[in-house]
Every structure is written in structure tokens, then in C-alpha cells.
């Protein structure tokens, strides 16, 4: 386990974004297990669970009506429509994490990342994940074996567009091997935790 935390600092919202099939979900799951002090933010979605997904861990699966209610009540820090489903991040856990000095990891799309940055400009760190090549991405999407050719082509077209967003992010990880990508993410987390700008104003390092 990797731990590079400092006392008396604000919590950090780490955001992972990537085109579909780039591997960010795999990296995110591994990071929550191997990087100490990094908690998960469980997003809401109106889509049905995929094979292997666990409600309350991977996503909170809600109805369209429940999603609209939370959106209307301003309970979401960000939300997006992706293909035929809605996704959103509850705001309360993010506020609590920043205030308590807890670091939290979000696995969200580009649109959602932009919204989070606007709300938490000093406390969000954005990381973009790309596969080594477009050919590699296509192979990963086809390897799932869960979608029609039309949907695959739609995802590939969208991935080309989304990949252009990486300059807007703080960091870029090329995900060829998951363990290497995880090590890079751990290095980012460690460096961000040590930034003096994140310390609370009343922090006194030599106070006995």
C-alpha cells in the first residue's frame, strides 16, 4: 500500500477520464485497493448493471425518475448523458471529503470532469487515460463481445473526439500495462498530497 498523506490539509478530488475502452475503470479499481487513503466516489447511473458490476460499489443504479429528482434538487456535482443513459456524481460526499482532508477518486467522463473543475477549482486534479493506439482501443472494445457493430462504431467515433480533450487535463497516462499505469497514478497522488498549497492555513509543522 502507498501512503504519502500530510496532516491538516484539504482533501483532493482525483478525476480519471478516458475514451471508452481505454482501461480507466480497471485502473480505478486497482488504485482504490493499492493506494492508501484513496476512497471511491460511487456514481449514479440509469443504465442496467453490466456483468460483474456490483450495485453500491461500481455504481448506484437508479431509475430515470430518481435521477431527475436528485438533479432537480441540486444534489449532483456533475452529470452527463452518455449514449442512452445518465450518469452523475453526488455532491455531498465530495464536500465532506475536501473538508475532512480525505482523498477521493472519481471515474467520470470529460463533460463531468469539466463541471467538477468549475465547482472545486483548487481541490480537483484531473488525469486523462489513453491506450497506446487507436488500434489497441478498437481491439479492447471488440474484445468485450457485448455490443453490436453499430454501437462499437459509435464508440470508436466518440473515442476519436474524446481523445482530443487530453490537453485540458493536468496529467496524461498512456495505459499499455495496468501495473505501470497504476504506478504512475500513485506517483501523481503522492506529489499532489505534498503540495504546500493544499495545507490548511493553521498548519504548524514544528508544533510539538
C-alpha positions as CSV (number, residue, x, y, z in Angstrom):
1,X,0.0,0.0,0.0
2,X,1.2,3.5,-0.8
3,X,0.6,6.4,1.6
4,X,2.0,9.9,1.2
5,X,-0.5,11.9,3.1
6,X,0.1,15.0,5.2
7,X,-1.9,16.2,8.2
8,X,-4.1,19.3,8.3
9,X,-4.7,19.6,4.6
10,X,-7.8,19.7,2.4
11,X,-8.9,16.6,0.7
12,X,-8.2,16.1,-3.0
13,X,-10.7,15.1,-5.7
14,X,-8.7,12.9,-8.2
15,X,-10.6,12.6,-11.5
16,X,-9.9,9.9,-14.1
17,X,-11.3,10.3,-17.6
18,X,-10.8,8.4,-20.8
19,X,-12.4,7.2,-24.0
20,X,-14.5,4.1,-23.6
21,X,-12.2,1.0,-23.6
22,X,-9.0,2.8,-22.5
23,X,-8.9,1.0,-19.2
24,X,-9.7,3.7,-16.7
25,X,-12.2,1.6,-14.7
26,X,-9.6,-1.2,-14.3
27,X,-7.0,1.4,-13.1
28,X,-9.6,3.0,-10.8
29,X,-10.5,-0.3,-9.1
30,X,-6.8,-1.2,-8.6
31,X,-6.0,2.2,-7.3
32,X,-8.6,2.0,-4.6
33,X,-7.1,-1.2,-3.4
34,X,-3.4,-0.3,-3.6
35,X,-3.2,3.4,-2.9
36,X,-3.7,4.0,0.8
37,X,-6.2,6.7,1.8
38,X,-7.9,6.9,-1.6
39,X,-11.6,6.5,-1.3
40,X,-14.1,5.8,-4.1
41,X,-16.9,8.1,-5.2
42,X,-19.8,5.9,-6.4
43,X,-21.6,7.5,-9.3
44,X,-25.2,7.2,-10.1
45,X,-26.4,5.8,-13.4
46,X,-29.7,4.9,-15.1
47,X,-28.2,2.1,-17.2
48,X,-28.5,-1.5,-16.3
49,X,-25.6,-3.3,-14.5
50,X,-23.0,-5.0,-16.7
51,X,-21.7,-8.4,-16.0
52,X,-19.5,-8.4,-12.9
53,X,-20.7,-5.0,-11.7
54,X,-21.9,-4.7,-8.1
55,X,-24.5,-2.2,-7.0
56,X,-23.2,0.3,-4.5
57,X,-19.6,-0.5,-5.4
58,X,-19.2,0.1,-9.1
59,X,-22.3,2.3,-9.5
60,X,-25.6,3.1,-7.7
61,X,-28.2,2.1,-10.2
62,X,-31.2,4.3,-10.1
63,X,-34.4,4.9,-12.2
64,X,-34.7,7.8,-14.6
65,X,-37.2,9.5,-12.2
66,X,-34.9,9.2,-9.2
67,X,-32.0,10.6,-11.2
68,X,-34.1,13.6,-12.3
69,X,-35.2,14.2,-8.7
70,X,-31.6,14.4,-7.5
71,X,-30.7,16.6,-10.4
72,X,-33.6,19.0,-9.7
73,X,-32.7,19.1,-6.0
74,X,-29.1,20.2,-6.9
75,X,-27.7,17.0,-5.2
76,X,-25.3,16.3,-8.1
77,X,-21.9,17.9,-8.5
78,X,-21.8,16.8,-12.2
79,X,-23.9,14.8,-14.6
80,X,-23.8,13.7,-18.2
81,X,-25.9,11.9,-20.8
82,X,-23.8,9.1,-22.3
83,X,-25.4,7.2,-25.2
84,X,-28.8,6.3,-23.8
85,X,-28.0,6.6,-20.1
86,X,-27.5,9.3,-17.5
87,X,-24.5,9.4,-15.1
88,X,-23.9,11.7,-12.1
89,X,-21.8,12.3,-9.0
90,X,-23.4,13.0,-5.7
91,X,-22.2,16.3,-4.3
92,X,-22.4,15.7,-0.5
93,X,-19.5,13.1,-0.4
94,X,-17.2,15.4,-2.3
95,X,-17.9,18.4,0.0
96,X,-17.3,16.1,3.0
97,X,-14.1,14.7,1.6
98,X,-12.5,18.1,0.9
99,X,-13.5,19.4,4.3
100,X,-12.2,16.4,6.2
101,X,-8.9,16.0,4.3
102,X,-10.0,12.8,2.7
103,X,-8.9,12.0,-0.9
104,X,-11.5,10.7,-3.3
105,X,-11.2,9.1,-6.7
106,X,-13.8,9.8,-9.5
107,X,-14.1,7.7,-12.7
108,X,-16.1,10.1,-14.9
109,X,-16.3,11.4,-18.4
110,X,-14.9,14.6,-19.9
111,X,-18.1,16.6,-19.5
112,X,-18.3,15.6,-15.9
113,X,-14.7,16.5,-15.2
114,X,-15.3,20.0,-16.6
115,X,-18.2,20.5,-14.2
116,X,-16.2,19.3,-11.2
117,X,-13.3,21.6,-12.0
118,X,-15.7,24.5,-12.0
119,X,-17.1,23.7,-8.6
120,X,-13.7,22.6,-7.0
121,X,-11.1,24.6,-8.9
122,X,-8.5,24.4,-6.1
123,X,-9.1,20.8,-5.0
124,X,-9.6,18.8,-8.2
125,X,-6.7,17.0,-10.0
126,X,-7.5,15.7,-13.5
127,X,-5.9,12.7,-15.1
128,X,-6.6,11.5,-18.7
129,X,-6.0,7.9,-19.7
130,X,-5.3,6.8,-23.3
131,X,-4.5,3.4,-24.8
132,X,-1.2,3.1,-26.7
133,X,-3.0,3.4,-30.1
134,X,-6.4,3.6,-31.6
135,X,-6.0,0.1,-33.0
136,X,-5.4,-1.1,-29.4
137,X,-8.6,0.7,-28.3
138,X,-10.6,-0.9,-31.1
139,X,-9.3,-4.4,-30.1
140,X,-10.4,-3.8,-26.4
141,X,-13.9,-2.7,-27.4
142,X,-14.4,-5.6,-29.7
143,X,-12.9,-8.0,-27.2
144,X,-15.8,-7.2,-24.8
145,X,-18.2,-9.1,-27.1
146,X,-21.2,-7.3,-25.5
147,X,-22.2,-4.8,-28.2
148,X,-23.4,-4.7,-31.8
149,X,-21.2,-3.5,-34.6
150,X,-23.2,-0.2,-34.8
151,X,-22.6,0.5,-31.2
152,X,-18.9,-0.3,-31.5
153,X,-18.5,2.1,-34.4
154,X,-20.3,4.7,-32.5
155,X,-18.0,4.3,-29.5
156,X,-15.0,4.4,-31.8
157,X,-16.1,7.6,-33.4
158,X,-16.8,9.1,-30.0
159,X,-13.4,7.9,-28.7
160,X,-11.6,9.8,-31.5
161,X,-13.3,13.0,-30.4
162,X,-12.8,12.5,-26.7
163,X,-9.1,11.8,-27.2
164,X,-8.6,15.4,-28.3
165,X,-9.5,16.6,-24.8
166,X,-6.3,15.4,-23.1
167,X,-4.6,18.9,-23.2
168,X,-7.3,20.2,-20.8
169,X,-6.1,17.8,-18.1
170,X,-3.3,18.1,-15.5
171,X,-1.8,14.6,-16.3
172,X,-1.8,12.1,-19.1
173,X,-1.3,8.3,-18.6
174,X,-0.8,6.0,-21.6
175,X,-2.3,2.8,-20.4
176,X,-0.3,0.0,-22.0
177,X,0.2,-2.1,-18.9
178,X,-2.1,-1.7,-15.9
179,X,0.6,-2.1,-13.2
180,X,2.7,0.6,-14.9
181,X,-0.3,2.9,-15.2
182,X,-1.1,2.3,-11.5
183,X,2.4,3.2,-10.5
184,X,2.2,6.5,-12.5
185,X,-1.1,7.3,-10.8
186,X,0.3,6.5,-7.4
187,X,3.2,9.0,-8.1
188,X,0.7,11.7,-9.1
189,X,-1.3,11.1,-5.9
190,X,1.9,11.3,-3.7
191,X,3.1,14.5,-5.4
192,X,-0.3,16.2,-5.1
193,X,-0.6,15.3,-1.4
194,X,2.7,17.0,-0.6
195,X,1.8,20.4,-2.2
196,X,2.1,23.2,0.3
197,X,-0.9,24.9,-1.3
198,X,-3.1,22.2,0.0
199,X,-2.2,22.7,3.6
200,X,-4.7,24.4,5.8
201,X,-3.9,27.9,6.9
202,X,-3.5,26.9,10.5
203,X,-1.0,24.1,9.8
204,X,2.1,24.3,12.1
205,X,4.7,21.7,11.1
206,X,7.0,22.2,14.1
207,X,4.3,22.4,16.7
208,X,5.0,19.9,19.5
